[in-house]
Amino acid sequence: QVQLVESGGGLVQPGGSLRLSCAASRIISSLYVMGWYRQAPGKSRELVATISSRGMTNYADSVKGRFTISRDNAKDTVYLQMNSLTPEDTAVYYCNLVDFASMYWGQGTQVTVSS
């Protein structure tokens, strides 16, 4: 069983920054993709960013240049640095892991961007 735990969400003003963390409860497969999705009220869940076990990254167009995904393999942890936040970034952010066998989701962490 794999558990993903997100942290770092909160309330921030427009133009501010937050850093989200996602830690896996156990050692994961050598080949995997971890990433972040978000779901705003009344909207579908959408991909934000992913990073593979080889370090390849992928970003949604809406966050390119503002968000950075990174990893710490020793800790089985993925981070999402979010800069220049706008109210449109307000959502519940979910950590995701995909390996050869399964897909896992975290419980979500709320990010609210408001003045």
Beta strands, then each sheet from edge to edge (+ up, - down):
strand 1: 4-7
strand 2: 10-12
strand 3: 18-24
strand 4: 32-39
strand 5: 46-52
strand 6: 57-59
strand 7: 67-72
strand 8: 77-82
strand 9: 91-99
strand 10: 103-105
strand 11: 109-113
sheet 1: 1+ 3- 8+ 7-
sheet 2: 2+ 11+ 9- 4+ 5- 6+
sheet 3: 2+ 11+ 9- 10+
end
